[in-house]
């Protein structure tokens, strides 16, 4: 995969899970009580959105990123979230996925709340 011009992904601030009966096609935010349960931690997803491309190119770039992750054995889905293409991966795959994406030249931005409370 060639390096994509100024590709920046931002991690979404919430954890997600597949909407009941729609694995791979629809997500919903996970509740805090769901995150604390050990047995369901395998089903938690993280979302990544593309910051560096206009809408018409974002889908194409996300598909290239998705294909790359599929090629290294990381399952993922591209789903529209708040009008934008977002890539969702299992939270257990996050460290290796982000490391591999950084290695091909994609910057990863953490979500920073506008009004952080200290």
Buried (B, 14 or more C-beta within 10 A) or exposed (E): EEEBEEBBBBBBEBBBBBEEEEEEEBBEBBEEEBBEEEEEBEBBBBBBBBBBBEEEEBBEBBEBBBEBBEEEEBEBBBBEBEEBBBBBBBBBBBEBBBEBBEEEEBEBEEEEEEEEEE
